[in-house]
Amino acid sequence: MRMVVRRGLPLALLLVLWSLLTLGSRGVSLTMDEPLHIAVGYALLARGLDASWLLLVHGHPPLLNALEAWLVYAQQPNIPVERLIGWGESVLTYVDGVMPYLLPLERTEVLARTPVMLLTVALGSLVYRWGRRLQGVTAGVLALLLFGFDPLVLAHGRLATTDAGVTMFGTLFLYVCWRWYRTRRWRWSIAAGVTAGVVLLSKFSAALYVAAWPMVALVAIVGSVRAYPPTARGEAWRQVVVTLVHSLVTGLIALVLIWAVYGFTSGPVRGLPVALPLPAPVYWEASITQAMSASDRLFVAFGEQRFGTRWWYYPLNVLIKNPVPLLLVAFVGAYSYLLLSRRSRGWWLLLAFPVVYAAVAICAGMNVSYRHMLPVHPIMHVVAASALVAWRRRLYGSRRTKLHLLTGSRGFAATGGDQQKLGLVLRGALPLAGAAGLVFWYVLGTLGTFPNELTYFNELVGGAAGAPETLVDYTQDWGQGYKALRAYLASEWPSSEPRIFVFTPARPDHYGIAYRSLQQTTRFHPQMGLYVLGPAPMYGLNGPGREHFAWFRHADATAFIAQSLFVHHVDTVVDWLAQCSIPVVPLDEAAVAEGYGLRPARRVSFDCTVSWLYPGGNRQEAPVGHDEMVGAYALHGHLLRWERGMLSAIDKPVASDPFVARHLGALRLAYDQPTPAELPAFAIFERTGAAAAPPPRTELVAASINSVPRELMARERVSFAAFDGPLTLLDVMAYDGRPDVDVETWWCVTQAPIDGLFSVFVHAIDASGAPVAGADGFGVAGPELRVGDVVVQRHRLVLNEASGAEGEDLWLRVGAYWIDGAVPEGLVRWAVSEVPDADAVFLTLAESFERPW
């Protein structure tokens, strides 16, 4: 039974890995780079060295491309590659010419991805074998479990790209180096030469793998010298010479293999300071070109575009792109490794490559995607699993008991009382339970993203949906979601023709999706329709620029397909645009036309520091399907500050003025430009629904302006006051900021247009009617108003100590008056309708506060 478990469990895990790879491959459409690799590999198989021009511009050696294309070539060997558009000139144009011959893409996916999936399963078996050789079957199984449910492995182990293949050959090379270091046999040095050549023909970054060989040889030489006493120096130097010969033979085999694949060509290498003829010049020229491209790379982090290298790019990726249980296991495994490395020969080799590779990746800036760190992961799995098993054996290996199944160790001596036995049992059981919980979390977390592991982000950033605010990776939107999008559209929008942003050779129509190309839209608010785009164009990683799709970043998506494509059903247009005129309106007529198209139908400006306008009246004819009124507010950056929220990694505009902030609180940020460009810094906020004041909270007393408040206690109260003018008072609210008090009076426009000049006032009076403080004004011009608009007027009252210690005896007196123009008498207060001799309303200051003072 034990032998069945020892042999059956690894086979079962490999079968699960194969199933996850193959089933997941059927659910993922061709990604951006796959058609390129397939087309280049096909040309190399079909035309040999005549296709070498592709190697110079493609940036990859030929081995993996040819491996991925050989089944496609065997199935269809007659594609006229030399007659396709772009041949000999542009690799991208050539790939577009190949695409029609790859249809149906589902067949091409199977043919091109199968070799990579086989290599991934082979890599899994190698991880198991290495872990087993280090610390036995348990370590091998644990390493294979970590490998088989690693989202990064599953994501790229099923794609026809170079990442999984170079990781397989590179890990095999490291394993061979490790075996040679332990045995110093010729068969392992020859195998190292062959595998070094293979890995160098897989990807140019694989040179970091091969760099491990001279390091291993140097350590072996130093070890040989130190292993012999001074009296045996001759034997020591003999071992040094043997090691050097091994190293030279290994390097020679690798170089000859590369030269053979490139047809034993020779010549000068462009890019080198000396024009000397070298073997395989195309190989070296392409590697130089690839190495020089790091400084031109673009990525998006914390909402900002960044060029070149950043040292924190990969540490950030490690923290958010790996499952939390894997990070914990890797940390504990590394700690265990440090404890054990001095006691076991060759342990240092396991971390030498990951440390060197990570250091080069950080310093050289391979910051295109975290997929470039895939070569580190198999070693991480082996190190973590082997170190944990070795550490467990150190802790429990010397104790024996019949309870060894519970403790997970060989057991411990069943001596002492029951209390001592229980303590020992718990000492073994608790770590076992914790490990089981981590495995459960790890496996379920990975399966929960199947088959969309390309976009995996852990819980620290809220998964794939929340990740773009922290980091935008190319693989978040790599074209992998078209199959899922096809199923979604067929179910939810069967007759639609969505606008889709496409930047990959495999287009939606290759999967039967009728669509319109989305390259640009009215950026402040898109026109009505169905839109599909991923994080990359939304945040400016590709496409016309991040400002063109900023509206979609702030809008709630209708659906999130394959954790890579945001679907937005826009069924509204902007009916009105209200711009704050302080210090100036941020959008000129050209910007409004470019940002909204023919809408908005109504445009108004107002002083938002003293008044707030809620447009709502005289709405024009709405487009078909547009049921709700939508309006927008544009505010100059002078009124805003950009700050980062507690749960957000992106700076967002916040109003500096508390009055403005109160009225922006219920609005949705639709667009922002934090730095001046053609337009000043500004932000746009949207509001949906007709203008309406909140339900009245206070009761008002209508009376003559000269009334004494203490005489009004018994008077009948009303919930609103309609004046004999174009406004009706809806509510009065106050906000305590002693000694200042912000009083807001809410007014509804009942008559329009308003031609005369008018103002509204608020007086703070004591119980005897004596004025304490006052303010009046109106921040929206009468001709701008329409029936149904709601205007909130701000009144700043300064209450000194003499006005009442706690303000309990203070009243507010509210009214309005004509200044001139509307009546010949000039300044005339408005009477309260249906209340004789009333031209003001009263309420206590305490009643008006949002909270009791």
C-alpha positions in Angstrom: 0.0 0.0 0.0 2.8 2.4 0.9 4.5 1.7 -2.5 1.2 2.5 -4.3 0.9 5.8 -2.5 4.6 6.6 -3.2 4.2 6.0 -6.9 0.6 6.7 -7.5 0.4 10.2 -5.9 3.0 11.8 -8.1 1.4 10.3 -11.2 -2.0 11.5 -10.0 -0.6 15.1 -9.5 0.9 15.0 -13.0 -2.4 13.8 -14.4 -4.2 16.7 -12.7 -1.6 19.1 -14.0 -2.1 17.8 -17.6 -5.9 18.1 -17.2 -5.7 21.6 -15.9 -3.4 22.6 -18.8 -5.4 21.0 -21.6 -8.9 21.9 -20.3 -7.7 25.4 -19.6 -6.2 25.7 -23.0 -9.6 25.1 -24.6 -11.1 28.0 -22.7 -8.4 30.6 -23.5 -8.1 32.2 -27.0 -4.8 32.9 -28.7 -2.9 35.5 -26.8 -1.0 38.4 -28.3 2.4 36.7 -28.7 1.3 33.3 -29.8 0.5 34.0 -33.5 3.9 35.7 -33.7 5.8 32.6 -32.3 3.8 30.2 -34.5 4.3 32.3 -37.7 8.0 32.7 -37.1 8.5 29.0 -36.3 6.5 28.0 -39.4 8.7 30.2 -41.6 11.9 28.6 -40.1 10.6 25.1 -40.7 9.4 25.9 -44.2 12.3 28.1 -45.5 15.2 27.4 -43.1 17.9 30.1 -43.2 16.0 32.1 -45.8 13.8 33.1 -42.9 16.7 34.2 -40.7 15.6 37.9 -41.1 12.7 37.1 -38.8 15.2 36.1 -36.0 16.8 39.5 -36.1 13.6 41.4 -35.6 11.6 38.8 -33.6 14.0 38.8 -30.6 14.0 35.1 -29.9 16.2 32.1 -30.9 14.5 29.5 -33.2 14.2 26.4 -31.1 10.9 26.9 -29.2 9.2 28.7 -32.1 10.0 25.8 -34.4 8.8 23.3 -31.7 5.5 25.1 -31.4 4.9 25.3 -35.1 6.0 21.8 -36.2 2.5 20.3 -35.8 1.0 23.2 -37.6 3.5 22.7 -40.4 2.9 19.0 -40.5 -0.9 19.6 -40.8 -0.5 22.4 -43.4 2.9 22.5 -45.1 2.0 24.6 -48.1 1.5 28.1 -46.8 3.3 30.4 -49.3 5.1 32.4 -46.7 7.4 34.2 -49.2 4.4 35.6 -51.1 2.7 36.9 -48.0 2.5 40.7 -47.4 5.3 41.8 -45.1 7.7 39.0 -46.0 11.3 40.4 -45.6 10.1 43.8 -44.4 7.8 43.7 -41.3 7.3 40.8 -39.0 3.9 42.1 -37.7 2.5 42.5 -41.2 3.8 39.1 -42.1 2.0 37.6 -39.1 -1.3 39.3 -40.2 -0.8 37.6 -43.6 -0.4 34.2 -41.9 -3.5 34.5 -39.7 -6.1 33.4 -42.4 -4.1 30.2 -42.9 -4.3 29.4 -39.2 -8.1 29.3 -39.2 -10.0 27.8 -37.4 -7.9 29.1 -34.5 -9.2 26.4 -32.1 -7.4 23.8 -34.2 -4.2 25.9 -34.3 -4.4 26.3 -30.5 -4.3 22.5 -30.0 -1.5 22.0 -32.5 0.7 24.8 -31.2 0.1 24.5 -27.5 0.5 20.7 -27.1 4.3 20.7 -27.2 4.5 23.4 -24.6 2.0 21.5 -22.3 4.1 18.4 -22.7 7.2 20.3 -21.7 5.3 21.7 -18.7 4.4 18.2 -17.5 8.0 17.1 -18.1 9.1 20.0 -15.9 6.7 18.9 -13.2 8.2 15.5 -13.2 11.7 17.0 -13.0 10.6 19.1 -10.0 9.4 16.0 -8.3 12.6 14.1 -9.1 14.8 16.9 -7.8 12.8 17.2 -4.6 12.8 13.4 -4.1 16.6 13.3 -4.6 17.1 16.0 -2.0 14.8 14.9 0.8 12.8 11.9 -0.3 9.3 11.2 -1.7 7.5 13.6 0.7 9.6 16.5 -0.6 9.1 15.5 -4.2 5.3 15.3 -3.8 5.2 18.6 -2.0 7.3 20.3 -4.6 5.1 18.9 -7.4 2.0 20.1 -5.5 3.4 23.6 -5.3 4.4 23.5 -9.0 1.1 22.0 -10.3 -1.1 24.6 -8.7 1.1 27.6 -9.2 -1.0 30.1 -11.2 2.0 31.4 -13.1 2.9 27.8 -14.2 -0.7 27.0 -15.3 -1.1 30.3 -17.1 2.0 30.0 -19.3 2.4 26.3 -19.3 -0.6 26.1 -21.8 0.5 28.9 -24.2 2.6 28.7 -27.3 5.1 31.2 -26.1 8.8 30.8 -24.9 8.3 31.2 -21.2 7.4 27.6 -20.2 9.9 26.0 -22.7 12.9 28.0 -21.5 11.9 27.3 -17.9 11.8 23.6 -18.6 15.2 23.5 -20.4 16.8 25.9 -18.0 15.7 23.9 -14.9 17.0 20.8 -16.6 20.3 22.4 -17.1 20.5 23.5 -13.5 19.6 19.9 -12.4 22.4 18.6 -14.6 24.8 21.1 -13.1 23.8 20.0 -9.6 24.3 16.3 -10.5 27.7 17.1 -12.0 28.8 19.0 -8.9 27.9 16.0 -6.8 29.4 13.3 -9.0 32.1 15.0 -11.3 31.3 12.5 -14.0 31.9 13.0 -17.7 28.3 12.0 -18.6 26.9 14.9 -16.6 29.4 17.5 -18.1 28.5 16.3 -21.6 24.8 16.5 -20.7 25.4 20.0 -19.3 26.9 21.1 -22.7 23.9 19.7 -24.6 21.3 21.3 -22.3 23.2 24.6 -22.2 23.1 24.7 -26.0 19.4 23.9 -26.0 18.5 26.5 -23.4 20.5 29.2 -25.2 18.6 28.3 -28.4 15.3 28.8 -26.4 15.5 32.4 -25.3 18.2 35.0 -25.0 17.6 35.6 -21.3 18.5 32.0 -20.8 22.1 33.1 -20.7 21.5 33.7 -17.0 21.0 29.9 -16.7 24.3 29.2 -18.4 26.0 31.7 -16.3 25.5 29.2 -13.4 28.0 26.8 -15.0 31.2 28.8 -14.5 30.0 29.6 -11.0 29.6 25.9 -10.2 33.0 25.1 -11.8 34.7 27.8 -9.7 33.2 26.4 -6.5 34.2 22.9 -7.5 37.8 24.1 -8.1 38.0 25.9 -4.8 36.5 22.8 -3.1 39.1 20.5 -4.8 42.0 22.7 -3.6 40.6 22.8 0.0 39.8 19.1 0.1 43.4 17.9 0.0 46.1 18.5 2.6 49.3 20.4 1.7 51.1 17.1 1.3 48.7 16.2 -1.6 48.9 19.3 -3.7 49.6 17.4 -6.8 46.3 15.5 -6.6 44.5 18.7 -5.8 45.8 20.4 -9.0 45.0 17.3 -11.0 41.4 17.7 -9.9 41.5 21.4 -10.8 42.7 20.5 -14.3 40.0 17.9 -14.7 37.4 20.4 -13.7 38.7 23.0 -16.2 38.6 20.4 -19.0 35.0 19.5 -18.0 34.0 23.1 -18.2 35.7 23.8 -21.5 34.1 20.7 -23.1 30.7 21.7 -21.8 31.1 25.2 -23.3 32.4 23.9 -26.6 29.5 21.5 -26.9 27.0 24.3 -26.3 28.6 26.7 -28.9 28.9 24.0 -31.5 25.2 23.2 -31.1 24.2 26.8 -31.6 26.5 27.1 -34.6 25.0 23.9 -36.1 21.4 25.2 -35.7 22.4 28.4 -37.5 23.8 26.5 -40.4 27.5 26.9 -39.5 27.4 30.4 -40.7 30.0 33.0 -39.8 30.6 36.7 -40.2 30.9 40.1 -38.4 28.3 40.9 -35.7 26.7 44.3 -36.0 26.6 46.1 -32.7 30.1 45.0 -31.5 32.9 47.6 -31.5 35.2 45.2 -33.4 34.2 43.7 -36.8 35.5 40.2 -36.2 33.9 37.2 -37.9 32.1 35.0 -35.4 30.1 31.8 -35.7 26.3 32.3 -36.0 26.3 36.1 -36.3 22.5 36.3 -36.5 22.3 34.8 -33.1 24.6 37.4 -31.5 23.1 40.3 -33.3 19.6 39.4 -32.2 20.7 38.9 -28.6 22.3 42.4 -28.6 19.2 44.0 -30.0 17.0 42.3 -27.3 19.3 43.4 -24.5 19.2 47.0 -25.6 15.4 47.2 -25.6 14.9 47.3 -21.8 15.2 51.1 -21.5 12.3 51.6 -23.9 9.8 49.4 -22.0 6.6 50.9 -20.6 4.6 49.7 -17.6 1.8 51.1 -15.5 2.0 51.1 -11.7 -0.2 53.0 -9.2 -2.1 54.6 -12.1 0.9 56.2 -13.8 2.8 55.3 -16.9 6.5 54.6 -16.2 9.4 54.0 -18.6 12.6 52.2 -18.2 13.6 50.3 -15.1 12.3 50.5 -11.6 14.0 48.4 -8.9 10.7 47.8 -7.1 8.8 46.4 -10.1 9.6 42.7 -9.5 9.4 42.8 -5.7 5.9 44.4 -6.1 5.0 41.6 -8.6 6.2 38.9 -6.2 4.0 40.3 -3.5 0.8 40.6 -5.4 1.1 38.0 -8.3 1.7 35.0 -6.1 -0.8 33.2 -3.8 -0.4 34.2 -0.2 0.1 30.5 0.9 2.9 30.2 -1.6 4.6 33.3 -0.3 4.4 31.9 3.3 5.7 28.5 2.3 8.5 30.1 0.3 9.5 32.3 3.2 9.5 29.5 5.7 11.3 27.3 3.2 14.0 29.9 2.6 14.5 30.3 6.4 14.8 26.5 6.7 17.2 26.5 3.8 19.5 29.0 5.6 19.5 26.7 8.7 20.3 23.6 6.7 22.5 24.7 3.8 25.8 24.4 5.7 25.1 20.8 6.6 24.3 19.5 3.2 26.6 19.4 0.2 25.3 21.3 -2.9 22.3 23.1 -1.2 23.8 26.5 -2.1 23.3 25.7 -5.8 19.5 25.7 -5.3 19.4 29.4 -4.4 22.3 30.6 -6.5 20.4 30.9 -9.7 17.2 32.4 -8.3 19.2 35.1 -6.5 21.3 35.9 -9.6 18.3 35.9 -11.9 16.2 38.1 -9.7 19.1 40.5 -9.2 19.7 40.9 -12.9 15.9 41.1 -13.6 15.6 43.9 -11.1 18.7 45.8 -12.2 18.4 45.3 -16.0 14.7 46.0 -16.0 13.0 43.0 -17.6 9.9 44.8 -16.5 7.4 43.8 -19.2 5.6 41.2 -17.2 5.9 38.9 -14.2 6.0 36.0 -16.6 9.7 36.6 -17.0 10.1 35.4 -13.4 8.7 32.0 -14.3 12.3 30.5 -14.4 12.6 31.1 -10.7 9.4 29.3 -9.6 10.4 25.6 -10.1 13.6 26.2 -8.0 11.4 28.0 -5.4 9.1 25.0 -5.3 12.0 22.6 -4.8 13.8 24.7 -2.2 10.6 25.3 -0.2 9.5 21.7 -0.2 12.9 20.1 0.5 13.8 22.6 3.2 10.5 22.2 5.0 10.8 18.4 5.0 14.4 18.5 6.2 13.5 21.0 8.9 10.6 18.8 10.0 12.9 15.8 10.3 15.3 17.8 12.4 12.5 18.6 14.8 10.7 15.3 15.0 12.9 12.6 13.4 14.5 11.4 16.7 11.3 10.6 18.6 9.2 7.5 18.2 5.6 6.8 19.1 2.6 4.9 17.7 1.0 8.3 17.2 3.4 9.1 14.3 0.5 9.3 11.8 -1.0 12.1 13.8 2.2 14.0 14.3 3.4 13.6 10.7 6.8 12.3 11.9 8.5 9.0 12.7 7.2 9.3 16.1 8.4 10.0 19.6 9.1 8.0 22.7 5.9 7.3 24.6 7.3 8.0 28.0 6.1 10.2 30.8 2.6 11.0 31.9 -0.5 11.7 29.8 0.1 15.4 30.0 3.5 15.1 28.4 2.2 12.8 25.7 -0.6 15.2 24.9 1.8 18.1 24.6 4.0 16.2 22.2 1.0 15.2 20.1 -0.2 18.8 19.9 3.3 19.9 19.0 3.2 17.7 15.9 -0.5 18.0 15.1 -0.7 21.8 15.1 1.9 22.3 12.3 0.3 19.5 10.4 -3.1 21.2 10.6 -1.6 24.6 9.6 0.1 23.0 6.6 -3.2 21.3 5.6 -5.0 24.7 5.8 -2.4 26.4 3.6 -2.6 23.6 1.0 -6.4 23.9 1.0 -6.2 27.7 0.6 -3.5 27.4 -2.1 -5.4 24.8 -4.2 -8.8 26.4 -4.0 -7.4 29.9 -4.6 -5.8 28.7 -7.9 -8.8 26.6 -9.0 -11.0 29.6 -8.3 -9.3 31.5 -11.2 -9.3 28.6 -13.7 -8.7 29.0 -16.6 -7.8 32.6 -16.2 -4.6 32.2 -14.2 -2.9 34.7 -16.6 -4.7 37.5 -14.7 -4.1 36.1 -11.2 -3.6 38.6 -8.4 -3.9 37.7 -4.8 -6.1 39.0 -2.1 -3.8 41.9 -1.2 -5.0 43.9 -4.1 -8.5 42.5 -4.4 -7.8 40.0 -7.2 -7.9 40.7 -10.9 -10.7 43.3 -10.7 -8.9 45.4 -8.2 -5.3 44.9 -9.5 -5.2 47.7 -12.2 -5.2 50.4 -9.5 -1.9 48.9 -8.3 -0.3 47.4 -11.4 -1.3 46.9 -15.1 0.5 43.8 -16.6 0.5 43.1 -20.3 -0.9 39.6 -19.6 -4.0 41.1 -17.9 -5.3 41.9 -21.4 -3.4 39.7 -23.8 -6.3 38.7 -26.0 -7.1 35.6 -24.0 -10.7 36.4 -23.3 -12.4 36.3 -26.7 -13.9 32.8 -26.2 -15.4 33.8 -22.9 -16.6 37.1 -24.5 -18.2 35.2 -27.3 -20.2 33.1 -24.9 -21.2 36.1 -22.9 -22.4 38.1 -25.8 -24.4 35.2 -27.2 -26.1 34.9 -23.8 -26.6 38.5 -22.8 -26.4 40.6 -26.0 -27.2 38.3 -28.9 -28.0 41.0 -31.4 -25.3 43.5 -30.4 -22.3 44.7 -32.2 -20.0 45.9 -29.5 -17.1 48.3 -29.8 -14.0 46.3 -28.9 -10.4 47.6 -28.5 -8.3 45.1 -30.4 -4.5 45.1 -30.5 -3.7 41.4 -31.0 -3.2 39.5 -34.3 -6.1 37.1 -33.3 -9.1 39.3 -33.6 -12.7 38.8 -32.2 -14.0 38.0 -35.7 -11.6 35.1 -35.9 -13.8 33.6 -33.1 -17.1 34.6 -34.7 -17.7 37.9 -32.9 -19.2 40.7 -34.9 -17.8 43.9 -33.6 -16.7 47.5 -34.4 -13.1 48.6 -33.7 -12.7 50.9 -30.7 -9.7 53.1 -31.1 -11.1 56.3 -29.7 -14.3 57.7 -28.2 -15.7 60.9 -26.8 -13.5 60.8 -23.8 -15.6 62.7 -21.2 -18.6 60.5 -21.7 -18.8 57.8 -24.5 -21.8 57.6 -26.8 -24.5 55.1 -26.1 -23.6 51.5 -27.0 -21.7 48.4 -25.8 -18.0 48.7 -25.1 -15.4 46.0 -24.5 -11.8 46.8 -23.4 -9.2 45.6 -21.0 -7.0 47.3 -18.4 -4.1 47.9 -20.9 -5.8 50.5 -23.0 -7.8 51.9 -20.1 -4.6 52.7 -18.2 -2.5 53.7 -21.3 -0.3 50.6 -21.5 -1.2 50.6 -25.2 -3.7 52.4 -27.4 -4.2 56.1 -28.0 -3.4 57.1 -24.4 -4.8 56.8 -20.9 -6.8 60.0 -21.2 -8.9 58.7 -24.0 -10.4 55.9 -21.9 -10.4 57.5 -18.5 -14.2 57.5 -18.3 -14.2 53.7 -18.3 -11.6 53.5 -15.5 -14.0 55.3 -13.1 -17.3 53.7 -14.3 -18.7 50.5 -12.9 -18.4 47.7 -15.5 -21.5 45.8 -16.6 -19.5 42.6 -16.6 -15.9 41.4 -16.2 -15.2 38.7 -18.7 -12.4 36.1 -18.2 -10.9 38.5 -15.6 -9.4 40.4 -18.5 -12.2 42.3 -20.4 -14.4 45.0 -18.9 -17.8 45.2 -20.6 -19.6 48.6 -20.3 -23.2 49.1 -21.5 -23.5 52.8 -21.9 -27.2 53.7 -22.0 -27.0 57.4 -21.1 -25.8 60.7 -22.6 -25.0 63.8 -20.7 -28.0 66.2 -20.7 -26.3 69.1 -19.0 -22.8 70.4 -18.1 -22.4 72.7 -15.2 -19.0 74.3 -14.9 -17.7 76.1 -11.8 -16.5 79.5 -12.8 -13.9 79.8 -10.0 -11.2 80.6 -10.9 -12.3 80.0 -14.6 -14.4 77.4 -16.3 -11.9 74.5 -17.1 -13.5 73.4 -20.4 -13.7 75.6 -23.5 -16.1 75.1 -26.3 -13.6 73.0 -28.3 -12.9 70.7 -25.3 -16.7 70.2 -24.7 -17.3 69.4 -28.4 -14.4 66.9 -28.4 -15.2 65.3 -25.1 -19.0 65.0 -25.5 -19.8 65.3 -29.2 -23.1 67.0 -29.8 -24.2 66.8 -26.2 -24.7 68.2 -23.6 -27.7 70.1 -24.7 -27.6 72.5 -21.8 -24.5 74.2 -20.5 -24.3 76.5 -17.4 -21.7 78.0 -15.2 -21.9 79.1 -11.6 -19.8 80.0 -8.6 -19.5 76.7 -6.8 -17.8 78.2 -3.7 -21.0 80.1 -2.8 -23.8 78.2 -4.6 -24.4 74.7 -5.9 -26.7 74.1 -8.8 -28.7 70.9 -9.4 -30.1 71.4 -12.9 -33.3 69.6 -13.5 -35.8 71.6 -15.5 -37.0 71.9 -19.2 -35.2 68.8 -20.4 -35.0 68.5 -24.1 -35.9 65.4 -26.1 -33.9 62.4 -25.0 -32.3 59.8 -27.3 -34.1 56.5 -27.6 -33.3 54.2 -24.7 -32.0 57.1 -22.6 -34.3 57.0 -19.6 -32.5 58.8 -16.8 -31.2 62.4 -16.8 -27.4 62.5 -16.5 -25.4 65.7 -15.8 -21.8 66.5 -15.3 -19.9 69.0 -13.2 -16.5 70.3 -14.3 -14.2 71.8 -11.6 -10.9 73.5 -12.1 -7.9 71.9 -10.4 -7.5 75.0 -8.3 -10.4 73.7 -6.2 -9.2 70.2 -5.9 -6.3 68.2 -4.4 -5.3 64.7 -5.6 -4.8 62.3 -2.7 -4.7 58.6 -2.2 -7.5 56.8 -0.3 -7.0 54.1 2.3 -8.0 51.3 -0.1 -6.8 52.8 -3.3 -3.3 53.0 -4.9 -4.3 55.8 -7.3 -4.6 59.5 -6.4 -8.1 60.8 -6.8 -9.4 64.4 -6.8 -10.9 65.6 -3.5 -12.4 69.1 -3.0 -10.5 71.4 -0.6 -13.6 73.5 0.2 -16.0 71.6 2.6 -19.0 73.1 0.9 -17.9 71.7 -2.5 -16.9 68.4 -0.9 -20.4 68.0 0.6 -22.0 68.3 -2.8 -19.5 66.1 -4.6 -19.9 63.4 -2.1 -22.9 61.7 -3.8 -21.4 62.2 -7.3 -19.3 59.7 -9.4 -15.9 60.7 -10.6 -16.1 60.4 -14.4 -12.8 62.0 -15.6 -9.8 63.7 -14.2 -6.6 65.3 -15.4 -4.4 66.1 -12.4 -1.7 68.0 -14.3 -2.2 70.9 -16.7 -1.8 70.2 -20.5 -3.8 71.7 -23.3 -6.4 72.2 -20.6 -5.8 73.2 -17.0 -6.0 70.5 -14.3 -9.6 69.6 -13.8 -12.0 66.9 -12.9 -15.5 65.9 -14.1 -18.1 64.4 -11.8 -21.4 62.9 -13.0 -24.9 62.8 -11.5 -27.7 60.6 -12.5 -31.4 61.5 -11.9 -33.5 64.6 -11.9 -32.8 67.5 -9.6 -34.4 67.0 -6.2 -33.7 68.3 -2.7 -33.6 65.8 0.2 -36.9 65.4 2.2 -37.3 68.4 4.4 -35.9 67.8 7.9 -36.9 71.0 9.5 -40.1 72.9 10.1 -40.3 76.6 9.4 -42.3 79.4 10.8 -43.4 82.1 8.3 -43.8 85.6 9.8 -42.9 89.2 9.4 -39.2 89.9 9.2 -39.5 92.1 12.3 -41.1 89.3 14.4 -39.5 88.4 17.7 -38.6 84.7 17.8 -39.9 84.1 21.3 -43.3 85.2 20.1 -43.3 82.6 17.3 -43.1 79.5 19.4 -46.8 78.9 19.2 -47.2 79.7 15.5 -48.1 77.0 13.0 -45.1 75.5 11.2 -44.7 74.5 7.5 -42.2 72.1 5.7 -41.4 74.5 2.9 -42.1 78.2 2.0 -43.3 79.3 -1.4 -42.4 83.0 -1.9 -44.0 85.5 -4.2 -41.0 85.2 -6.5 -39.4 82.7 -8.7 -38.0 80.5 -5.9 -39.5 78.2 -3.2 -37.5 77.5 0.0 -37.2 73.8 0.5 -34.9 73.4 3.4 -32.3 75.0 5.7 -29.2 73.1 6.8 -26.3 74.3 9.0 -22.8 72.8 9.5 -20.9 73.6 12.7 -17.4 74.9 12.3 -17.3 77.3 15.2 -16.8 80.2 15.2 -18.0 79.9 11.6 -21.2 78.2 10.7 -22.1 77.2 7.1 -25.8 77.6 6.5 -27.2 76.1 3.3 -30.6 77.3 2.0 -32.1 75.0 -0.6 -34.3 76.7 -3.3 -36.3 75.3 -6.1 -36.9 77.4 -9.2 -40.6 77.8 -10.0 -40.5 80.6 -12.6 -38.0 81.1 -15.5 -36.3 82.8 -17.0 -35.5 85.3 -14.3 -34.6 88.7 -15.7 -34.3 90.8 -12.5 -31.5 90.9 -10.0 -32.3 89.3 -6.6 -30.6 87.9 -3.5 -31.4 85.6 -0.6 -30.4 86.3 3.0 -29.8 84.5 6.2 -29.7 86.4 9.6 -28.7 84.9 12.9 -30.7 86.6 15.6 -31.1 86.1 19.3 -34.4 85.5 21.1 -35.2 89.2 21.2 -34.7 89.6 17.5 -31.4 91.4 17.6 -29.1 90.5 14.7 -25.9 88.6 15.5 -24.6 87.7 12.1 -25.8 87.7 8.5 -25.0 86.9 4.9 -26.8 87.2 1.6 -26.1 86.6 -2.1 -26.9 84.2 -4.9 -24.2 82.5 -6.9 -26.2 81.5 -10.1 -27.2 84.2 -12.6 -31.0 84.4 -13.1 -30.9 83.8 -16.9 -29.0 80.5 -16.4 -31.9 79.0 -14.4 -34.8 76.9 -15.6 -37.9 75.7 -13.9 -37.2 72.6 -11.7 -33.6 73.6 -11.0 -32.5 73.3 -7.3 -30.0 75.8 -6.0 -28.2 75.5 -2.7 -27.0 78.9 -1.5 -24.1 79.0 1.0 -24.2 81.6 3.9 -21.2 81.9 6.1 -22.1 83.2 9.6 -19.4 84.2 12.0 -20.6 83.8 15.6 -18.5 85.4 18.3 -18.6 84.6 22.0 -21.2 87.3 22.6 -23.7 85.6 20.3 -24.4 82.9 22.8 -22.0 80.4 24.4 -23.6 77.3 22.9 -25.9 79.0 20.3 -29.0 77.5 22.0 -30.9 80.8 21.9 -30.0 81.7 18.3 -32.6 81.7 15.5 -32.1 81.9 11.7 -34.2 84.3 9.7 -34.4 83.5 6.0 -35.8 85.4 3.1 -35.2 86.9 -0.4 -35.6 90.3 -2.1 -35.4 92.0 -5.4 -32.5 94.3 -5.9 -33.6 96.2 -9.0 -35.0 95.6 -12.5 -37.9 93.3 -11.6 -39.9 96.0 -9.7 -39.7 99.8 -9.9 -39.3 100.2 -6.2 -35.9 98.6 -6.3 -35.1 96.6 -3.1 -38.3 94.7 -2.1 -38.6 91.6 0.0 -40.5 88.6 -1.3 -43.7 87.8 0.6 -44.4 84.3 1.7 -47.4 83.0 -0.3 -50.7 82.3 1.5 -49.3 83.7 4.8 -50.5 87.2 5.5 -47.8 89.8 6.4 -45.1 87.2 6.2 -41.9 88.0 4.3 -39.4 85.7 6.1 -39.2 82.3 7.7 -37.7 81.4 11.1 -36.2 78.3 12.7 -33.9 77.8 15.6 -30.2 77.3 14.8 -30.2 74.0 16.7 -33.0 72.7 14.4 -31.0 73.5 11.3 -27.8 71.6 12.2 -27.1 68.3 10.6 -26.2 67.2 14.2 -27.3 68.9 17.4 -24.9 71.6 18.4 
